[in-house]
Amino acid sequence: MSLPLPEYDGLDGLGLADLVRRREVSPGEVTEAALARMVARNPRLNAVVRPLEAIARTMAAKVDLDAPFAGVPMLIKDLMTTIAGVPTSNGTRVLQTIVPDHDSELVARYRRAGAVFIGKANTPELGLTPYTESEALGPARNPWDPTKTPGGSSGGSGAAVAARIVPIAHGGDGGGSLRIPASCNGVFAIKPTRGRMPTGPDIGDAWRGFVQEHVITRSVRDSAAMLDATAGEDAGTPVACPRQERPYLEEVTREPGRLRIAVTTTPFFGSRVHPDCVAALEDAAALLESLGHDVVRAEPVVDGQRLAQAFLTVVAAEARADIEWIGEQLKRAPRSDDVELTTWALGLVGKAASASDYATSVRLLQVAGRTVGRFFTTYDVLVTPTLGAPPFTIGALQPSAAERAMLRVVAGLGRGGVLKAAGLLDQTAKKVYGFIPYTPLFNVTGQPAMSVPLYWNAAGLPIGTQLVSRFGDEATLFRVAGQLERARPWGGRIPPLV
């Protein structure tokens, strides 16, 4: 199939915006190129679950040509963040037709940055899983191998960026949900520091501040420039973090100097790590050492088992709060058939937890933040694998038929089924933590963390490497990311699907 604007696939967002500003192409032509790729490539991926062709064409006609991302197509994740007049399903069946009457503050900032929204990206129900397989929206697929997961919860965004449908896509990260799909799809993402991004006007601290929204991109500079365009507190923000010294876009080309870098493969929340992820880490460590950094073996010491349980308690409570919120949107009491079986079971556990259970969990997690913070008084950067395993086959982390049958029974028992539901979910949680043993800790601590695509395994699947820096210090991460991208460019790697 002949697609318009053939250079589109090779350009990042700033590259496309530069063509627009120089009047070499119009925003409308760029939009049509993106829409054509969505039609051609999305059917095998299910990355885009709500095309917005009419909105995109209207936005393209009104683009400010001086905006940093003038005419650049992007996706908005179908979770939490709202576009006026467009349903935000949050991956559920029952919210498919409820239409918000306003933009989220972040969406308003994307508009001012010149972006053009061509669709909503696939997400799991309520963003609860590190894979994107909701019953309402169907599974998203990985462009490197469509039988594999693109990760989650921003799985649709990661797949679409890797497949060159868009150069940039919005996502959110409450336990790794930007970094996970970045790793699975061979692209770049950074989770900003807690309080860096606006969450208004409808949300205060999402998941007690664990969640930060930003974008998934192919180039480091696109991520930096979009953070420049969107970061900063908004009215009524509960948390604001330190302001940066200079634009992040400038940091990408600044040399980081000689850094003290700790590397580890020790999982924080899980117990085992796949050899491919270890190999990716060792490769990244060798590259960093060759670039002149002091690389040592070290990691913060935390009680992973207790932290994992505390994190699950908070997430279960948030899941129940989301279920109650869904009932408010529907103007009735929530029912078990409003959400998926595992979501309802998780909500039962959250409802049964006492206030002191919740407070104790939050305290434990905050103390872990102190421990990790002290670690970064000695080291500038910590490097780990992003994930504990390569992208797995779609469906592999879903509850088994027997587990689902038991969940159906306990879901009907109300509070009487809570202990059984908790036991079943504990088994599922162990499988999930085995996949994401590294990412959630830095949602807990609030520190910036990124995944860089430096390694592909023998099966041709991308394996990301996570880098973490001090609270408020995205600048160091962008400098190191830019250095790594120059040393080993990844932008030319294109999935077989493209």
ABEGO torsion letter per residue (X at the ends): XBBBGAAAAABBAAAAAAAAAAGABBAAAAAAAAAAAAAAAAAAAGABABBBAAAAAAAAAABBAABAABGBBBBBBABGBBBBGBBBAGGBAAAAABBBABBBAAAAAAAAAGBBBAEBBBBBBGGABABBABAAAEBBBBAABAABBAEOAAAAAAAAAAAGABABBBBBBAAGAAAAAAAAAGBBBBBBBBGABBAOAABBBBGGGABBBBBBBABAAAAAAAAAAABEBBBGBABBBBBBABBAAAAAABBAEBBBBBBBABBAABABBBAAAAAAAAAAAAAAAAAGBBBBBBBBBBBAAAAAAAAAAAAAAAAAAAAAAAAAAAGBBBBAAABBAAAAAAAAAAAABBAAAAAAAAAAAAAAAAAAAAAAAABABBBBBABABBBBBBGAABBBAAAAAAAAAAAAAEAAAAAAAAAAAAAAAAAAAAABAAAAAAAAAGBBBBBBBABBBAAGBBBBBBBBBBBGBAAAAAAAAAAAAAABBAAABBBAAX
